[in-house]
Amino acid sequence: MFTPLNQAKKLTRTILTSGTFMLASLSVSLHAAEFDHSYTNYDQLLTQVVEESTDKKQTRVNYQQLAVKKDKLLSSLNAFSAVSKSQYDQWSQQQQLSFLINAYNGFTLKLIIDNWDEFKQGDADSIRDLGSLFTTPWEKKFFTLFNEKHNLDDIEHEMVRKWFKEPRIHAALVCAAVSCPPLRNEAFVASALAAQLDSQMHLFLADNSRNEIKINGQKGEASLSSIFKWYRGDFEKGEQGFHSLFDLLSTYSDALVEGDENAQAQRNLLKSADYPIIFKDYDWRLNDVANF
């Protein structure tokens, strides 16, 4: 039976429910705003420990200095680990992808520093030496992300490559090897992400030790990083306009011919989109300053 008392109870429940929802929404919004999308501390750390080559096409990490600054690294990584999936889901795609790239590279640095004594003692020369008989280093669940234990493969293959249509990430994710793309000496940030990814791919392709166009008379070939062999399929899906490796190389032709004496012949070859592509051996030595 309808009574003023029932109406009052119903109104009270409505107010309480609405209030609870608004408070929850406000709490989530405030929590989301707490994360520093400028990555101030992590950015400063990278500036201090990542060193450029003289031609500015390669970088190496001063791991000995990073070991001294381990607390600063852990502070940044703890901030990454504190992010919940619900918080992450509220961010823009640029914020999400920047976060995952920074997390991958940051936790890779942690893996090296956690085992730095092995490198100093000569028991390890490569990140690959940090695996076990049954587990690669990329399969080791040694950090927390979104309130769950994860490994580096989870970030790269189950998150970045699945959630985003951005093949240029293969020039941004750095697995601590000499043949990897250069680790950027700044954090990836949403406001500059497109330019940073473009810059990373340009740097990677401009380095002839990793990627080059070889000319022999009227013929030629592309000699590329094995990264493009392992992830060739990611450049054949039409994402970012790349339907093949030929498309990628044509887009970044300026980088590929940069500083080369036979630049015009290289450009002509790249325009033809009809040449063999071979892949270089991968140098898995640690990307330490000692291996410049």
TORKOL-447525 format. One record per residue: residue in three letters; y, x negated, z of N, C-alpha, C, O in turn. Coordinates in steps of 0.2 Angstrom, whole numbers, padded with zeros to 4 digits, always signed. Layout:
! residues N
ALAYXZYXZYXZYXZ...
This chain:
! residues 292
MET-0006-0004+0000+0000+0000+0000+0006-0004+0000+0007-0009+0004PHE+0011-0003-0004+0017-0007-0005+0022-0005+0002+0023+0001+0003THR+0024-0010+0005+0028-0009+0011+0033-0015+0011+0032-0020+0007PRO+0039-0014+0014+0044-0019+0014+0041-0026+0017+0043-0031+0015LEU+0036-0025+0022+0033-0031+0025+0029-0035+0020+0030-0041+0019ASN+0025-0031+0016+0021-0035+0010+0026-0038+0005+0025-0044+0003GLN+0031-0035+0004+0036-0038-0001+0039-0044+0002+0040-0049-0002ALA+0040-0044+0008+0043-0050+0011+0038-0056+0012+0040-0061+0010LYS+0032-0054+0013+0027-0059+0013+0026-0062+0006+0025-0068+0005LYS+0026-0058+0001+0025-0060-0006+0031-0065-0008+0030-0070-0011LEU+0037-0063-0006+0043-0067-0007+0043-0073-0004+0045-0079-0007THR+0040-0073+0002+0040-0080+0006+0035-0084+0003+0036-0090+0002ARG+0029-0082+0001+0024-0086-0003+0027-0089-0009+0026-0095-0011THR+0031-0085-0013+0034-0087-0019+0038-0093-0018+0038-0098-0021ILE+0043-0092-0013+0048-0097-0011+0044-0104-0009+0046-0109-0011LEU+0039-0103-0005+0035-0109-0002+0032-0112-0008+0032-0118-0008THR+0029-0108-0012+0025-0111-0018+0030-0115-0022+0029-0121-0025SER+0036-0112-0024+0041-0115-0028+0043-0121-0025+0045-0126-0028GLY+0045-0121-0019+0048-0126-0015+0043-0132-0015+0045-0138-0016THR+0036-0131-0014+0031-0136-0014+0031-0139-0020+0031-0145-0021PHE+0031-0135-0026+0031-0138-0033+0037-0143-0034+0036-0148-0037MET+0043-0140-0032+0049-0144-0033+0049-0151-0029+0051-0156-0032LEU+0046-0150-0023+0046-0156-0019+0041-0161-0022+0042-0167-0022ALA+0035-0159-0024+0030-0163-0027+0033-0166-0034+0032-0172-0035SER+0036-0162-0038+0039-0165-0044+0044-0170-0042+0045-0175-0046LEU+0049-0169-0037+0054-0174-0035+0051-0180-0033+0053-0185-0034SER+0045-0179-0029+0042-0185-0026+0039-0190-0032+0040-0196-0031VAL+0036-0186-0037+0033-0190-0042+0038-0194-0046+0038-0199-0048SER+0044-0190-0047+0049-0193-0051+0052-0199-0048+0054-0204-0051LEU+0053-0198-0041+0056-0204-0037+0051-0210-0037+0053-0215-0038HIS+0045-0208-0037+0040-0213-0037+0040-0217-0043+0039-0223-0044ALA+0040-0213-0049+0040-0216-0056+0046-0221-0057+0046-0226-0060ALA+0052-0218-0054+0058-0222-0054+0058-0229-0051+0062-0233-0052GLU+0053-0230-0046+0053-0236-0042+0051-0242-0046+0053-0247-0044PHE+0047-0241-0051+0044-0246-0055+0050-0250-0059+0054-0246-0062ASP+0050-0256-0058+0055-0260-0062+0053-0262-0069+0050-0266-0070HIS+0056-0257-0074+0054-0258-0081+0058-0264-0084+0056-0266-0090SER+0062-0267-0080+0065-0274-0083+0061-0280-0081+0062-0285-0084TYR+0056-0279-0077+0051-0284-0075+0055-0290-0072+0054-0296-0074THR+0060-0289-0068+0065-0295-0066+0061-0301-0064+0062-0306-0066ASN+0057-0300-0059+0053-0305-0055+0048-0309-0060+0048-0315-0061TYR+0044-0305-0064+0039-0307-0069+0043-0311-0074+0041-0316-0076ASP+0048-0308-0077+0052-0312-0082+0055-0318-0080+0054-0323-0083GLN+0058-0319-0074+0060-0325-0071+0054-0330-0070+0055-0336-0072LEU+0049-0328-0068+0043-0333-0068+0041-0335-0075+0040-0341-0075LEU+0041-0331-0080+0039-0334-0086+0044-0339-0089+0042-0344-0092THR+0050-0337-0088+0055-0342-0090+0054-0349-0086+0056-0354-0090GLN+0052-0349-0080+0051-0355-0077+0044-0359-0079+0044-0365-0078VAL+0039-0356-0081+0033-0359-0082+0030-0359-0089+0026-0363-0091VAL+0034-0356-0094+0032-0356-0101+0036-0361-0105+0043-0360-0104GLU+0034-0366-0108+0038-0371-0111+0036-0370-0119+0031-0369-0121GLU+0042-0371-0123+0041-0371-0130+0040-0378-0133+0042-0383-0130SER+0037-0377-0139+0036-0384-0143+0043-0385-0146+0048-0381-0146THR+0044-0391-0149+0050-0393-0152+0052-0389-0158+0058-0388-0159ASP+0047-0386-0162+0048-0382-0167+0049-0375-0165+0050-0370-0169LYS+0048-0373-0159+0049-0367-0156+0044-0362-0159+0045-0356-0158LYS+0038-0364-0161+0033-0360-0164+0027-0359-0160+0023-0355-0161GLN+0027-0363-0155+0021-0363-0150+0024-0363-0143+0030-0365-0142THR+0020-0361-0138+0022-0362-0131+0015-0364-0127+0010-0363-0130ARG+0017-0367-0122+0011-0369-0117+0014-0367-0110+0020-0366-0109VAL+0009-0366-0105+0010-0364-0099+0010-0370-0094+0005-0374-0094ASN+0014-0371-0090+0014-0376-0085+0010-0373-0079+0013-0371-0074TYR+0004-0374-0079-0001-0371-0074+0000-0374-0067-0001-0371-0062GLN+0001-0380-0067+0002-0384-0061+0008-0381-0057+0008-0380-0051GLN+0014-0380-0061+0020-0377-0058+0018-0369-0056+0021-0367-0051LEU+0015-0366-0060+0013-0359-0059+0009-0358-0053+0010-0354-0049ALA+0004-0363-0051+0000-0363-0045+0005-0364-0039+0003-0361-0034VAL+0010-0367-0040+0015-0368-0034+0018-0361-0033+0020-0360-0027LYS+0019-0358-0038+0023-0351-0038+0018-0345-0038+0020-0340-0040LYS+0012-0346-0036+0007-0341-0036+0009-0335-0032+0008-0329-0035ASP+0013-0336-0027+0015-0330-0023+0019-0325-0027+0019-0319-0027LYS+0024-0328-0031+0028-0325-0035+0024-0321-0041+0026-0315-0042LEU+0019-0324-0044+0015-0321-0048+0011-0315-0045+0011-0309-0048LEU+0008-0316-0039+0005-0311-0036+0009-0305-0034+0007-0299-0034SER+0015-0306-0032+0020-0301-0031+0021-0296-0037+0021-0290-0036SER+0022-0299-0043+0023-0296-0049+0017-0292-0050+0017-0286-0052LEU+0011-0295-0050+0005-0291-0051+0003-0286-0046+0000-0281-0048ASN+0005-0287-0040+0004-0281-0035+0008-0275-0037+0006-0269-0036ALA+0014-0276-0040+0018-0271-0042+0015-0267-0048+0015-0261-0049PHE+0011-0271-0052+0008-0268-0058+0002-0264-0055+0001-0258-0057SER-0002-0266-0050-0007-0263-0047-0005-0257-0043-0010-0252-0043ALA+0001-0256-0041+0003-0251-0037+0004-0245-0042+0005-0239-0039VAL+0005-0245-0048+0006-0240-0053+0000-0235-0053-0005-0238-0055SER+0001-0229-0052-0004-0224-0053-0005-0222-0060+0000-0222-0064LYS-0010-0219-0062-0011-0216-0069-0006-0211-0070-0003-0210-0075SER-0005-0206-0065+0000-0201-0066+0007-0203-0067+0011-0200-0070GLN+0008-0209-0063+0015-0211-0064+0016-0214-0071+0021-0213-0074TYR+0011-0218-0073+0011-0221-0080+0012-0216-0085+0015-0217-0090ASP+0008-0210-0084+0008-0205-0089+0015-0202-0090+0016-0199-0096GLN+0020-0203-0086+0026-0200-0086+0031-0204-0091+0036-0202-0093TRP+0029-0211-0092+0033-0215-0095+0033-0214-0103+0029-0211-0105SER+0038-0217-0106+0038-0217-0113+0033-0221-0116+0030-0226-0112GLN+0031-0221-0122+0026-0225-0125+0028-0232-0125+0024-0236-0124GLN+0035-0233-0126+0037-0240-0126+0036-0243-0119+0034-0249-0118GLN+0038-0239-0114+0037-0242-0107+0029-0243-0106+0027-0248-0102GLN+0025-0238-0108+0018-0239-0107+0015-0245-0110+0011-0249-0107LEU+0017-0246-0116+0014-0252-0120+0016-0259-0117+0013-0263-0117SER+0023-0259-0116+0026-0265-0113+0022-0267-0106+0020-0272-0105PHE+0021-0261-0102+0017-0262-0096+0010-0265-0097+0008-0270-0093LEU+0007-0263-0102+0000-0265-0103+0000-0272-0105-0005-0276-0104ILE+0004-0274-0110+0004-0281-0112+0006-0285-0107+0003-0291-0106ASN+0011-0284-0103+0013-0288-0097+0007-0289-0092+0006-0294-0090ALA+0004-0283-0091-0002-0283-0086-0007-0288-0089-0010-0292-0085TYR-0009-0287-0095-0014-0291-0098-0013-0299-0098-0017-0303-0095ASN-0007-0300-0100-0005-0307-0100-0004-0310-0092-0006-0316-0091GLY-0002-0306-0088-0001-0308-0081-0007-0309-0077-0008-0314-0074PHE-0012-0304-0078-0018-0305-0075-0022-0311-0078-0027-0314-0075THR-0021-0312-0084-0024-0318-0087-0022-0324-0084-0026-0329-0083LEU-0015-0325-0083-0013-0330-0079-0016-0331-0072-0017-0336-0070LYS-0017-0325-0069-0020-0325-0062-0027-0328-0063-0029-0332-0058LEU-0031-0326-0068-0038-0328-0069-0038-0336-0069-0042-0339-0066ILE-0033-0339-0073-0033-0346-0073-0031-0349-0066-0034-0354-0064ILE-0026-0347-0063-0023-0350-0057-0029-0349-0051-0029-0353-0047ASP-0032-0343-0051-0037-0342-0046-0043-0348-0047-0046-0349-0042ASN-0043-0351-0053-0048-0356-0054-0045-0362-0056-0049-0367-0059TRP-0039-0363-0054-0036-0369-0056-0039-0376-0054-0039-0381-0057ASP-0042-0376-0048-0045-0382-0045-0051-0384-0050-0052-0390-0051GLU-0054-0379-0053-0060-0381-0058-0057-0385-0064-0060-0389-0067PHE-0051-0383-0066-0048-0386-0072-0045-0393-0070-0046-0398-0074LYS-0042-0393-0064-0040-0400-0062-0045-0405-0061-0045-0411-0062GLN-0051-0402-0058-0057-0407-0057-0061-0408-0063-0066-0412-0063GLY-0059-0405-0069-0063-0406-0075-0069-0402-0076-0073-0403-0080ASP-0070-0397-0071-0076-0393-0072-0075-0387-0077-0080-0384-0079ALA-0069-0386-0079-0067-0381-0084-0062-0384-0089-0057-0387-0087ASP-0063-0382-0095-0058-0384-0100-0055-0378-0104-0050-0379-0107SER-0058-0372-0103-0057-0366-0107-0058-0360-0102-0062-0360-0098ILE-0054-0355-0104-0055-0349-0101-0062-0346-0101-0065-0343-0097ARG-0066-0348-0107-0073-0346-0108-0077-0349-0102-0083-0347-0101ASP-0075-0355-0099-0079-0358-0094-0079-0354-0087-0083-0356-0083LEU-0075-0349-0087-0074-0345-0081-0079-0339-0081-0079-0335-0076GLY-0083-0338-0086-0088-0333-0086-0094-0335-0082-0094-0340-0079SER-0099-0331-0082-0105-0332-0079-0111-0331-0084-0109-0330-0090LEU-0117-0332-0082-0123-0331-0087-0123-0325-0090-0125-0324-0096PHE-0121-0319-0087-0121-0313-0090-0115-0309-0091-0114-0304-0094THR-0109-0313-0089-0103-0309-0089-0097-0314-0092-0097-0320-0090THR-0094-0312-0097-0088-0316-0100-0082-0315-0095-0082-0311-0091PRO-0078-0320-0096-0072-0319-0091-0068-0313-0092-0064-0310-0088TRP-0068-0310-0099-0065-0304-0100-0068-0298-0098-0065-0292-0098GLU-0074-0299-0095-0078-0293-0092-0078-0293-0085-0081-0289-0082LYS-0075-0298-0082-0075-0299-0074-0070-0294-0072-0064-0294-0073LYS-0072-0289-0067-0067-0285-0064-0064-0288-0058-0067-0288-0053PHE-0058-0291-0059-0055-0295-0054-0048-0292-0052-0045-0296-0048PHE-0046-0287-0054-0040-0284-0053-0040-0276-0053-0044-0273-0055THR-0035-0273-0049-0034-0266-0049-0029-0264-0053-0023-0267-0054LEU-0030-0258-0057-0025-0255-0061-0027-0248-0061-0032-0246-0062PHE-0022-0244-0060-0022-0236-0060-0028-0234-0054-0032-0230-0055ASN-0027-0238-0049-0031-0237-0043-0039-0238-0044-0043-0235-0041GLU-0041-0242-0049-0048-0243-0051-0048-0251-0052-0044-0254-0055LYS-0054-0254-0051-0055-0260-0053-0056-0261-0061-0060-0257-0064HIS-0053-0266-0063-0053-0267-0071-0054-0274-0073-0054-0279-0069ASN-0056-0275-0079-0056-0282-0082-0051-0282-0088-0048-0277-0090LEU-0050-0288-0091-0046-0289-0096-0048-0285-0102-0044-0282-0106ASP-0054-0284-0104-0057-0281-0109-0055-0273-0109-0053-0270-0114ASP-0055-0271-0103-0053-0264-0102-0045-0263-0104-0044-0258-0108ILE-0041-0267-0103-0034-0266-0105-0034-0267-0112-0030-0263-0116GLU-0037-0272-0115-0036-0273-0122-0039-0268-0127-0036-0265-0131HIS-0046-0266-0125-0050-0262-0130-0050-0255-0128-0050-0251-0132GLU-0050-0253-0121-0050-0246-0119-0044-0243-0118-0043-0237-0117MET-0038-0247-0118-0032-0244-0117-0027-0246-0123-0026-0241-0126VAL-0025-0252-0123-0020-0254-0129-0023-0252-0136-0019-0248-0139ARG-0029-0254-0137-0031-0252-0144-0033-0245-0145-0033-0243-0151LYS-0034-0242-0140-0036-0234-0141-0030-0230-0140-0030-0225-0144TRP-0026-0232-0136-0020-0227-0135-0014-0228-0139-0010-0224-0139PHE-0014-0234-0143-0008-0235-0147-0010-0237-0154-0015-0240-0155LYS-0005-0235-0159-0006-0237-0166-0002-0243-0167+0003-0242-0171GLU-0003-0248-0164+0001-0254-0165-0003-0261-0166-0005-0264-0161PRO-0005-0263-0172-0009-0269-0173-0005-0275-0171-0009-0280-0170ARG+0001-0275-0171+0005-0281-0169+0003-0283-0162+0006-0289-0160ILE+0000-0279-0158-0002-0282-0151-0006-0288-0151-0006-0292-0146HIS-0009-0289-0157-0014-0295-0157-0010-0301-0158-0012-0307-0157ALA-0003-0301-0158+0001-0307-0158+0005-0307-0151+0009-0311-0150ALA+0003-0302-0147+0007-0302-0140+0002-0303-0135+0004-0306-0129LEU-0004-0301-0135-0009-0302-0130-0012-0309-0130-0014-0311-0135VAL-0011-0313-0125-0013-0320-0125-0018-0322-0120-0018-0320-0114CYS-0024-0324-0122-0030-0325-0118-0030-0333-0116-0036-0335-0114ALA-0025-0336-0115-0025-0343-0112-0028-0348-0116-0031-0353-0113ALA-0028-0348-0123-0031-0353-0127-0026-0356-0131-0021-0352-0133VAL-0027-0362-0134-0022-0365-0138-0021-0361-0145-0016-0361-0147SER-0027-0359-0147-0026-0355-0154-0023-0348-0153-0022-0344-0158CYS-0022-0346-0147-0019-0339-0146-0012-0339-0148-0009-0344-0149PRO-0009-0333-0149-0002-0333-0151+0002-0336-0145-0001-0336-0139PRO+0008-0338-0146+0012-0340-0141+0013-0335-0135+0015-0330-0136LEU+0012-0337-0129+0014-0333-0123+0022-0333-0123+0025-0338-0123ARG+0025-0327-0123+0032-0326-0123+0035-0329-0117+0032-0327-0111ASN+0041-0332-0117+0044-0334-0110+0048-0329-0108+0053-0330-0104GLU+0047-0323-0109+0050-0317-0106+0045-0311-0106+0040-0311-0110ALA+0047-0306-0102+0043-0300-0101+0044-0296-0107+0050-0296-0110PHE+0039-0292-0109+0040-0287-0114+0043-0281-0111+0041-0279-0105VAL+0049-0278-0114+0052-0272-0111+0053-0267-0116+0053-0268-0122ALA+0053-0261-0114+0053-0255-0118+0059-0255-0123+0058-0253-0129SER+0065-0257-0121+0071-0257-0125+0071-0262-0131+0074-0261-0135ALA+0067-0267-0130+0066-0272-0135+0059-0273-0138+0058-0278-0142LEU+0055-0268-0136+0048-0269-0138+0047-0270-0146+0043-0275-0148ALA+0049-0266-0150+0048-0267-0157+0050-0273-0160+0047-0277-0163ALA+0056-0276-0157+0059-0282-0160+0055-0288-0157+0053-0293-0160GLN+0052-0287-0151+0048-0292-0148+0041-0293-0151+0039-0299-0153LEU+0038-0287-0153+0032-0288-0157+0033-0291-0164+0029-0294-0166ASP+0038-0289-0167+0040-0292-0173+0041-0299-0173+0038-0303-0177SER+0045-0301-0168+0046-0308-0167+0039-0312-0165+0038-0318-0168GLN+0035-0309-0161+0028-0312-0160+0024-0313-0166+0021-0319-0167MET+0024-0308-0170+0020-0309-0176+0023-0314-0181+0019-0318-0184HIS+0030-0314-0181+0033-0319-0186+0031-0326-0183+0030-0331-0187LEU+0032-0327-0177+0031-0334-0174+0023-0336-0175+0022-0342-0177PHE+0019-0331-0174+0012-0333-0175+0010-0335-0182+0007-0340-0183LEU+0013-0331-0187+0011-0332-0194+0015-0338-0197+0013-0341-0202ALA+0021-0340-0193+0025-0346-0196+0022-0352-0194+0024-0358-0196ASP+0017-0352-0189+0014-0358-0187+0008-0360-0191+0003-0357-0191ASN+0009-0366-0195+0004-0368-0200-0002-0370-0197-0008-0370-0200SER-0002-0372-0190-0008-0374-0187-0013-0368-0185-0019-0369-0184ARG-0010-0362-0186-0014-0356-0184-0014-0351-0191-0020-0349-0192ASN-0009-0351-0195-0009-0347-0201-0006-0351-0206+0000-0353-0205GLU-0008-0351-0212-0005-0355-0218-0007-0352-0225-0013-0350-0225ILE-0003-0353-0229-0005-0351-0236-0005-0358-0240-0001-0362-0240LYS-0011-0359-0243-0013-0365-0246-0013-0364-0254-0015-0360-0256ILE-0009-0369-0257-0008-0368-0264-0012-0374-0268-0011-0380-0265ASN-0016-0373-0273-0019-0378-0276-0019-0377-0284-0022-0373-0287GLY-0013-0379-0287-0012-0378-0294-0010-0371-0295-0005-0369-0291GLN-0013-0367-0299-0011-0360-0300-0015-0355-0295-0014-0349-0295LYS-0019-0358-0291-0023-0354-0286-0021-0355-0279-0017-0360-0278GLY-0023-0351-0275-0022-0352-0268-0026-0348-0263-0030-0344-0266GLU-0025-0349-0257-0029-0345-0252-0025-0344-0246-0020-0349-0244ALA-0026-0339-0242-0024-0339-0235-0029-0341-0230-0034-0339-0230SER-0026-0346-0226-0031-0348-0220-0028-0346-0214-0023-0348-0211LEU-0031-0341-0211-0028-0337-0205-0032-0338-0199-0038-0341-0199SER-0029-0337-0193-0032-0337-0187-0038-0332-0187-0038-0327-0190SER-0043-0334-0183-0049-0330-0182-0047-0323-0179-0051-0319-0179ILE-0042-0323-0176-0040-0316-0173-0040-0311-0179-0041-0305-0177PHE-0038-0313-0185-0037-0308-0190-0044-0307-0193-0045-0302-0197LYS-0049-0311-0191-0056-0309-0193-0059-0304-0188-0062-0299-0190TRP-0058-0306-0182-0061-0302-0176-0058-0295-0176-0061-0290-0175TYR-0051-0294-0178-0048-0288-0178-0045-0285-0184-0040-0281-0185ARG-0048-0287-0190-0046-0286-0196-0046-0278-0197-0041-0276-0200GLY-0050-0274-0194-0050-0267-0195-0044-0264-0192-0042-0259-0195ASP-0041-0267-0187-0035-0264-0184-0029-0264-0189-0024-0261-0188PHE-0030-0269-0194-0024-0269-0199-0026-0266-0206-0023-0267-0211GLU-0031-0262-0206-0033-0258-0212-0033-0250-0211-0036-0246-0215LYS-0030-0248-0205-0029-0241-0204-0023-0238-0206-0022-0232-0204GLY-0018-0241-0209-0012-0238-0211-0007-0238-0205-0001-0236-0206GLU-0009-0241-0199-0004-0241-0193+0001-0246-0194+0000-0252-0197GLN+0007-0244-0193+0013-0248-0194+0014-0250-0202+0017-0255-0203GLY+0011-0246-0206+0011-0248-0213+0006-0253-0216+0007-0255-0222PHE+0002-0255-0212-0003-0260-0214-0010-0257-0216-0013-0254-0212HIS-0012-0257-0222-0018-0255-0225-0023-0260-0226-0029-0259-0228SER-0021-0267-0226-0025-0272-0227-0021-0279-0224-0015-0278-0222LEU-0025-0284-0224-0022-0290-0222-0017-0292-0227-0012-0296-0225PHE-0018-0291-0233-0013-0292-0239-0006-0289-0237-0001-0292-0238ASP-0006-0283-0234+0000-0279-0233+0003-0283-0227+0009-0284-0227LEU-0001-0285-0222+0002-0289-0216+0006-0295-0219+0011-0297-0217LEU+0002-0299-0223+0005-0306-0225+0011-0305-0230+0015-0309-0230SER+0011-0299-0234+0016-0298-0238+0023-0296-0234+0028-0298-0235THR+0022-0292-0229+0027-0290-0224+0030-0296-0221+0036-0297-0220TYR+0026-0301-0219+0028-0307-0215+0028-0313-0220+0027-0319-0217SER+0030-0312-0226+0030-0318-0231+0035-0323-0229+0034-0329-0230ASP+0041-0321-0227+0046-0326-0225+0043-0330-0219+0045-0336-0219ALA+0039-0328-0215+0037-0332-0209+0031-0337-0212+0031-0343-0210LEU+0027-0334-0216+0022-0339-0219+0024-0344-0223+0021-0350-0223VAL+0030-0344-0227+0032-0349-0231+0038-0353-0227+0040-0358-0230GLU+0039-0351-0221+0045-0355-0218+0044-0362-0217+0039-0365-0214GLY+0049-0366-0220+0049-0373-0220+0044-0377-0224+0043-0383-0224ASP+0040-0373-0228+0035-0376-0233+0039-0378-0239+0043-0375-0242GLU+0036-0384-0242+0039-0386-0248+0038-0382-0255+0042-0382-0259ASN+0032-0379-0255+0030-0375-0261+0031-0367-0259+0027-0363-0261ALA+0036-0366-0256+0038-0359-0254+0037-0354-0259+0034-0348-0259GLN+0040-0355-0265+0040-0351-0271+0033-0349-0273+0031-0343-0275ALA+0029-0354-0274+0022-0353-0276+0018-0349-0271+0014-0345-0273GLN+0020-0350-0265+0017-0346-0259+0019-0339-0260+0015-0334-0259ARG+0025-0338-0261+0028-0331-0262+0024-0327-0268+0023-0321-0267ASN+0024-0331-0273+0021-0328-0279+0013-0326-0278+0011-0321-0280LEU+0010-0330-0274+0003-0329-0272+0003-0322-0267-0001-0318-0268LEU+0007-0322-0263+0007-0317-0258+0009-0310-0262+0006-0305-0260LYS+0013-0310-0266+0015-0304-0270+0009-0302-0274+0008-0296-0275SER+0005-0306-0276-0001-0304-0281-0006-0300-0277-0010-0296-0280ALA-0006-0301-0270-0011-0298-0266-0018-0298-0269-0023-0294-0268ASP-0020-0304-0272-0026-0306-0275-0028-0313-0274-0027-0317-0278TYR-0030-0314-0268-0032-0321-0266-0037-0321-0261-0038-0316-0257PRO-0041-0326-0260-0046-0327-0255-0043-0328-0248-0038-0331-0247ILE-0046-0325-0243-0044-0326-0236-0049-0329-0232-0055-0327-0232ILE-0048-0335-0229-0053-0338-0225-0050-0339-0218-0044-0337-0217PHE-0054-0341-0213-0052-0340-0206-0053-0347-0203-0059-0350-0204LYS-0048-0349-0199-0049-0356-0196-0053-0355-0189-0054-0350-0187ASP-0056-0361-0187-0059-0362-0181-0054-0361-0175-0049-0362-0176TYR-0057-0358-0170-0053-0356-0164-0053-0362-0159-0058-0364-0157ASP-0047-0364-0157-0047-0369-0152-0046-0366-0145-0041-0363-0143TRP-0052-0366-0141-0052-0362-0135-0049-0367-0129-0050-0364-0123ARG-0047-0373-0130-0044-0376-0125-0039-0373-0121-0035-0368-0124LEU-0038-0374-0115-0033-0370-0111-0026-0372-0114-0024-0377-0116ASN-0022-0366-0114-0015-0367-0117-0010-0370-0111-0005-0367-0110ASP-0012-0375-0109-0008-0379-0104-0004-0384-0107-0005-0386-0113VAL+0002-0386-0104+0006-0391-0106+0003-0397-0108+0006-0401-0113ALA-0002-0399-0105-0006-0405-0106-0009-0405-0113-0011-0410-0116ASN-0010-0399-0116-0013-0398-0123-0008-0397-0128-0010-0393-0133PHE-0002-0399-0127+0003-0398-0132+0002-0402-0138+0005-0402-0144
